[in-house]
Amino acid sequence: MHIRHITLTTGHARDSFAGEVAPNVTEAMQGLISRICAGEVSEPVSLQEYALVGPYSISGRCSSRCLTATVYADGPPSELICTIGIATHSRCGATLWRALHTYGQIPVATDPDECPPEPWVAAALDEGALTHPDALEWLGDFERCLAWGWVRRQSQGV
């Protein structure tokens, strides 16, 4: 099994395989996702809590078999870095794919009407990514880790 990983800004896409993410990282992501889905995240959660990166934070929402997460550079002022969408089913995937194309202020290279087959993870970069280029060093890996946490969570029926 693989997850298709797409960067909307560049159109770059690659397949991510489960072996790319260590089990302890997947577990940490599942814990973060559980907090998001339980509504425990009313404000962005520091990613330093998960020994991943800093000073960045994340918030998000779960809907059916899709997850939307936003990553911020902590301020002041707080700046939106990107919006990440993860879909494991077409029921919400096509809608989320189109919605991702409306987020961010950086033009995209992908077509909102050409949704990839699920499962996929896609990122819409925002202007904060331009002022925080260090985020681009870890963001792609983080997107894949979060996606594998979501896929594993879904496979467990949670």
C-alpha positions as CSV (number, residue, x, y, z in Angstrom):
1,M,0.0,0.0,0.0
2,H,1.1,3.6,-0.6
3,I,-0.2,7.1,-0.1
4,R,0.1,9.6,-3.0
5,H,1.8,12.7,-1.8
6,I,1.2,15.9,-3.7
7,T,2.4,19.5,-3.3
8,L,-0.2,21.6,-5.0
9,T,2.1,24.6,-5.5
10,T,4.6,22.7,-7.6
11,G,2.5,19.8,-8.8
12,H,5.2,17.5,-7.5
13,A,3.9,14.0,-6.6
14,R,5.4,10.9,-5.2
15,D,4.2,7.6,-3.6
16,S,5.0,7.3,0.1
17,F,5.2,3.7,1.5
18,A,4.5,2.7,5.1
19,G,8.2,1.7,5.7
20,E,9.2,5.4,5.3
21,V,7.7,6.3,8.7
22,A,8.9,4.7,12.0
23,P,6.2,3.1,14.1
24,N,6.9,5.5,17.1
25,V,6.3,8.5,14.8
26,T,3.1,7.0,13.4
27,E,1.9,6.5,17.0
28,A,2.8,10.1,17.9
29,M,0.8,11.3,14.9
30,Q,-2.1,9.1,15.8
31,G,-2.1,10.7,19.3
32,L,-2.1,14.2,17.8
33,I,-4.9,13.2,15.3
34,S,-6.9,11.8,18.2
35,R,-6.7,15.1,20.0
36,I,-7.8,17.0,16.9
37,C,-10.7,14.6,16.2
38,A,-11.9,14.7,19.9
39,G,-12.1,18.5,19.7
40,E,-9.4,18.9,22.3
41,V,-7.6,21.3,20.0
42,S,-9.3,24.7,20.2
43,E,-6.1,26.5,19.6
44,P,-3.1,25.3,17.7
45,V,-1.0,22.6,19.4
46,S,2.8,23.1,19.6
47,L,4.6,20.6,17.4
48,Q,7.4,20.7,20.0
49,E,5.1,18.6,22.2
50,Y,5.7,15.8,19.7
51,A,9.5,16.4,19.6
52,L,9.2,17.1,15.9
53,V,9.8,20.8,15.2
54,G,9.5,24.2,16.6
55,P,8.4,26.9,16.9
56,Y,5.5,25.7,14.8
57,S,2.0,24.6,15.7
58,I,-0.9,22.7,14.2
59,S,-4.7,22.7,14.3
60,G,-7.2,20.8,12.3
61,R,-10.5,19.0,11.9
62,C,-11.7,15.5,11.1
63,S,-14.6,14.8,8.7
64,S,-15.6,11.3,7.8
65,R,-12.5,9.7,6.3
66,C,-10.7,13.0,5.6
67,L,-8.5,15.2,7.8
68,T,-7.6,18.9,7.2
69,A,-4.7,20.4,9.2
70,T,-3.2,23.8,9.2
71,V,0.4,24.4,10.2
72,Y,1.4,27.8,11.7
73,A,4.7,29.5,12.4
74,D,4.3,30.7,16.0
75,G,4.6,34.4,16.3
76,P,4.2,37.0,17.1
77,P,2.5,37.2,14.8
78,S,1.4,33.7,14.0
79,E,1.6,33.0,10.3
80,L,-0.1,30.2,8.3
81,I,2.5,28.0,6.6
82,C,0.3,25.5,4.8
83,T,-3.0,23.6,4.8
84,I,-2.7,19.8,4.6
85,G,-5.5,17.6,3.4
86,I,-5.5,13.8,3.8
87,A,-8.2,11.6,2.2
88,T,-8.7,7.9,2.5
89,H,-12.1,7.7,0.7
90,S,-13.6,9.3,-2.3
91,R,-16.7,10.2,-0.3
92,C,-14.8,13.2,1.1
93,G,-11.7,13.1,-1.1
94,A,-12.9,15.0,-4.1
95,T,-14.5,17.7,-2.0
96,L,-11.4,18.1,0.1
97,W,-9.2,18.2,-3.1
98,R,-11.3,21.0,-4.5
99,A,-11.3,22.9,-1.2
100,L,-7.5,22.7,-0.9
101,H,-7.3,24.6,-4.2
102,T,-9.0,27.6,-2.6
103,Y,-6.6,27.8,0.4
104,G,-3.4,29.6,0.5
105,Q,-2.2,32.6,-1.4
106,I,0.4,30.9,-3.6
107,P,-0.8,29.8,-7.0
108,V,-1.1,26.1,-7.5
109,A,0.0,23.9,-10.4
110,T,-2.6,21.1,-9.9
111,D,-6.1,21.0,-11.3
112,P,-9.0,21.1,-8.7
113,D,-11.1,18.9,-11.0
114,E,-8.4,16.1,-11.2
115,C,-8.5,14.5,-7.8
116,P,-6.0,11.7,-7.4
117,P,-7.2,8.2,-6.2
118,E,-7.3,7.8,-2.4
119,P,-5.4,7.6,-0.2
120,W,-3.6,10.8,-0.7
121,V,-2.0,13.7,1.2
122,A,-1.7,17.1,-0.4
123,A,-0.4,20.4,0.8
124,A,-1.4,24.0,-0.2
125,L,1.4,26.3,0.8
126,D,0.6,29.8,2.1
127,E,2.7,33.0,2.1
128,G,4.1,32.1,5.6
129,A,6.1,29.4,3.9
130,L,8.0,32.1,2.0
131,T,8.9,33.9,5.2
132,H,9.8,30.7,7.0
133,P,11.9,28.7,4.5
134,D,13.2,26.5,7.3
135,A,9.7,25.0,7.4
136,L,10.2,23.7,3.9
137,E,13.0,21.5,5.2
138,W,10.8,19.3,7.3
139,L,7.2,20.0,6.1
140,G,7.1,17.3,3.4
141,D,8.2,14.6,5.8
142,F,5.7,15.9,8.4
143,E,2.9,15.7,5.8
144,R,3.7,12.0,5.1
145,C,4.0,11.2,8.8
146,L,0.7,12.8,9.5
147,A,-0.9,11.0,6.6
148,W,0.4,7.6,7.7
149,G,-1.0,8.3,11.2
150,W,-4.4,9.1,9.7
151,V,-4.3,6.0,7.4
152,R,-3.4,3.7,10.4
153,R,-6.1,5.3,12.5
154,Q,-8.7,4.8,9.8
155,S,-7.6,1.1,9.4
156,Q,-8.2,0.6,13.1
157,G,-11.8,1.8,12.7
158,V,-11.3,4.8,14.9
